[in-house]
């Protein structure tokens, strides 16, 4: 939770520093079933935004992928005026952002004489779509499917790219150990009729995160104190604190597993 909030705060800081609207391509939350505590913390971070925050919603923002925002915390953030999820948002009367949630049909803008931006939660790959993916397009196909936008900002796919007026920022978290080399990012975009520039802004990454995860996964199945002693020795010879490590392990477990972990730590 701390990592998620820290990165969201960094995203808001970039928006404020560059005086640029913040566009969020959906899946703001991994699930709509979040705690009041986490919702309020997210709301506090978004309250720091000095620029407009415009968002669309993804399948993870709603229950069972059903497009009903009344059971989603995204709509509550809109009512709090922390972000805007309307179908059409104007920025300074000169830029119109059209939003498309998960599964909504993408349409062309009715007035192509103004600066139109598409903000959609739709799967887009840069050039090659994996053969096992259905109803997915490339950046080039997206522009042919819905022409007339100066900028296309899309969520859903976790592989980031920015090419030819199409931007996919990907996931701002490394969610599994096979993503150890992944560099979460946002993009700062400058675009007009003749040029397109997208500067990647890389989130700060904490060192040693995956080492901790490996230890935490091990302690879930440890059966003898010898293995736990070995893990404690690794911690004591690093800059990690044993007690904070114990708290993290207990926080990730429940029931009999939590009792087992607590007993092992007490015995050590």
C-alpha positions in Angstrom: 0.0 0.0 0.0 2.8 2.4 0.8 4.5 1.7 -2.5 1.3 2.4 -4.4 0.5 5.6 -2.6 4.1 6.8 -3.0 4.1 6.3 -6.8 0.7 7.9 -7.1 2.1 10.9 -5.2 5.1 11.0 -7.6 2.7 11.0 -10.5 0.8 14.0 -9.1 4.0 15.8 -8.4 5.1 15.4 -12.0 1.7 16.9 -13.2 2.1 19.8 -10.8 5.7 20.5 -11.8 5.1 20.4 -15.5 1.7 22.1 -15.2 0.1 19.4 -17.3 -3.2 17.7 -16.9 -3.0 14.2 -15.6 -4.6 11.5 -17.7 -5.3 8.1 -16.2 -6.2 5.3 -18.6 -8.4 3.1 -16.3 -7.8 0.3 -13.7 -7.3 3.0 -11.1 -7.9 0.2 -8.6 -7.1 -3.5 -9.0 -10.5 -4.2 -7.4 -13.5 -2.0 -6.4 -13.7 -3.8 -3.1 -11.2 -1.7 -1.2 -11.1 -0.5 2.4 -12.3 3.0 3.5 -8.8 3.6 4.7 -7.2 3.0 1.3 -9.8 5.0 -0.5 -9.3 8.0 1.8 -5.5 7.8 1.4 -5.9 7.8 -2.4 -8.3 10.7 -2.1 -5.7 12.6 0.0 -3.0 12.1 -2.6 -5.3 13.3 -5.4 -6.2 16.3 -3.4 -2.6 17.6 -4.0 -3.2 17.8 -7.7 -3.1 21.4 -9.0 -4.0 20.4 -12.6 -7.1 18.6 -13.9 -7.1 14.9 -13.4 -9.1 13.1 -16.1 -9.7 9.4 -15.9 -11.6 6.5 -17.5 -12.4 3.2 -15.9 -11.2 -0.3 -16.5 -12.6 -3.7 -15.9 -10.8 -3.9 -12.5 -12.6 -0.8 -11.3 -16.0 -2.5 -11.4 -17.4 -5.7 -10.0 -17.3 -8.7 -12.3 -16.3 -6.5 -15.3 -19.9 -5.1 -15.3 -19.9 -1.4 -16.4 -21.7 -0.1 -13.3 -19.7 2.8 -11.8 -22.1 3.0 -8.9 -20.3 0.1 -7.3 -16.9 1.6 -8.0 -14.7 3.9 -5.9 -13.9 5.7 -9.2 -17.3 7.4 -9.2 -16.9 8.4 -5.6 -13.6 10.1 -6.5 -15.5 12.0 -9.2 -18.2 13.1 -6.8 -15.4 14.3 -4.5 -14.1 16.3 -7.5 -10.8 14.5 -7.2 -10.9 13.3 -10.8 -13.2 13.7 -13.9 -14.7 10.6 -15.5 -17.3 12.3 -17.8 -17.5 11.2 -21.4 -16.3 14.6 -22.5 -13.9 16.9 -20.7 -12.7 20.3 -21.8 -9.4 21.7 -20.8 -9.1 25.5 -21.1 -11.8 25.5 -23.8 -9.3 24.5 -26.4 -8.7 20.8 -25.7 -11.5 18.2 -25.6 -10.8 14.8 -24.0 -13.2 12.0 -25.0 -13.2 9.1 -22.5 -14.0 5.5 -23.2 -14.3 2.9 -20.5 -13.7 -0.8 -20.8 -15.7 -2.4 -23.6 -17.1 0.9 -24.8 -17.1 1.4 -28.6 -14.5 3.9 -29.8 -15.9 6.7 -31.9 -14.4 9.5 -34.1 -14.7 13.1 -32.8 -17.6 15.0 -34.4 -15.6 18.2 -34.6 -12.1 17.7 -36.0 -11.2 21.4 -36.1 -10.4 21.4 -32.4 -7.7 19.6 -30.4 -9.2 16.1 -29.6 -7.7 13.6 -27.2 -8.9 10.0 -26.8 -8.6 8.6 -23.3 -9.6 4.9 -23.4 -9.2 1.7 -21.5 -8.7 -0.5 -24.5 -5.9 -3.1 -25.3 -3.3 -1.7 -27.7 0.1 -3.1 -28.6 2.8 -1.0 -30.3 3.3 -3.1 -33.4 2.7 -6.9 -32.9 -0.3 -8.4 -31.2 0.3 -11.8 -29.5 -1.7 -14.5 -31.4 -3.5 -15.6 -28.3 -5.0 -12.1 -27.8 -8.5 -11.3 -29.3 -10.1 -8.0 -30.1 -6.7 -6.2 -29.7 -5.2 -3.8 -32.1 -1.8 -2.2 -32.8 -1.2 1.6 -32.6 -1.5 1.9 -36.3 -4.8 0.0 -36.4 -6.2 2.1 -33.5 -5.7 5.3 -35.5 -7.4 3.8 -38.5 -10.3 2.5 -36.4 -10.9 6.0 -34.8 -9.2 8.7 -36.8 -9.3 12.4 -36.0 -7.6 12.6 -32.6 -4.4 14.5 -31.9 -3.5 12.1 -29.1 -4.5 8.6 -28.1 -3.9 7.7 -24.4 -4.8 4.1 -23.7 -4.7 1.8 -20.6 -5.2 -1.9 -20.1 -2.0 -3.5 -21.7 1.0 -3.4 -19.3 3.7 -3.0 -22.0 4.5 0.7 -22.3 5.3 2.6 -25.5 4.8 6.0 -27.1 4.8 6.2 -30.8 3.1 8.3 -33.5 0.6 10.1 -31.2 -0.3 6.9 -29.3 0.7 6.4 -25.7 0.4 3.4 -23.4 2.2 4.0 -20.1 1.7 0.5 -18.7 1.5 -0.5 -15.1 3.2 1.8 -12.5 4.0 -1.3 -10.3 6.1 -4.4 -10.8 3.5 -6.9 -9.7 5.5 -10.2 -9.9 9.1 -11.3 -9.7 9.4 -11.9 -13.5 9.0 -8.1 -13.8 12.2 -7.4 -12.0 13.7 -5.7 -15.0 10.5 -3.7 -15.8 10.8 0.1 -15.5 7.4 1.6 -14.5 6.8 5.0 -16.1 4.5 7.8 -17.1 4.9 9.9 -20.2 5.0 13.7 -20.4 3.6 14.5 -23.9 3.9 17.5 -26.1 2.0 17.3 -29.3 0.6 19.5 -32.1 -0.3 19.1 -35.8 3.3 18.7 -36.9 5.2 17.1 -34.0 4.9 14.5 -31.2 7.2 14.2 -28.3 6.8 11.8 -25.3 9.3 11.9 -22.5 9.3 8.9 -20.2 9.2 9.7 -16.5 10.5 6.7 -14.5 9.1 6.0 -11.1 11.5 5.6 -8.2 12.1 1.9 -7.4 13.1 0.6 -4.0 16.1 -1.6 -4.0 15.9 -5.2 -2.6 12.2 -5.5 -3.0 12.3 -8.9 -4.7 14.8 -10.2 -2.2 12.2 -9.5 0.6 9.4 -11.1 -1.4 11.5 -14.2 -1.8 12.0 -14.4 1.9 8.3 -13.7 2.6 7.2 -16.5 0.2 9.7 -18.9 1.9 8.4 -18.2 5.4 4.9 -19.1 4.4 6.0 -22.8 4.0 8.9 -23.1 6.4 8.7 -26.1 8.7 11.8 -25.9 10.8 13.7 -23.3 12.8 16.9 -23.9 10.9 15.6 -22.3 7.7 14.2 -19.3 9.7 17.6 -18.9 11.5 19.3 -18.7 8.0 16.8 -16.0 6.9 17.3 -14.0 10.1 21.1 -14.1 9.5 20.6 -12.6 6.0 18.5 -9.8 7.5 20.9 -9.1 10.3 23.8 -8.6 7.8 21.8 -6.2 5.7 20.1 -2.9 6.3 16.8 -4.5 6.9 15.2 -4.7 10.3 14.1 -8.0 11.7 11.1 -6.6 13.5 9.8 -4.7 10.5 10.3 -7.9 8.4 8.3 -9.8 11.0 5.4 -7.3 10.8 5.4 -7.5 7.0 5.2 -11.3 7.1 2.4 -11.3 9.7 0.5 -8.7 7.7 0.6 -11.0 4.6 -0.8 -14.0 6.5 -4.0 -14.9 8.3 -5.5 -17.7 10.4 -3.3 -20.7 11.2 -0.5 -19.6 8.9 -0.2 -16.3 10.8 -0.1 -18.1 14.1 2.6 -20.4 12.8 4.7 -17.5 11.6 4.3 -15.7 14.9 5.3 -18.8 16.8 8.4 -19.3 14.7 9.5 -15.7 15.2 8.9 -16.0 19.0 11.0 -19.2 19.2 13.9 -17.6 17.3 
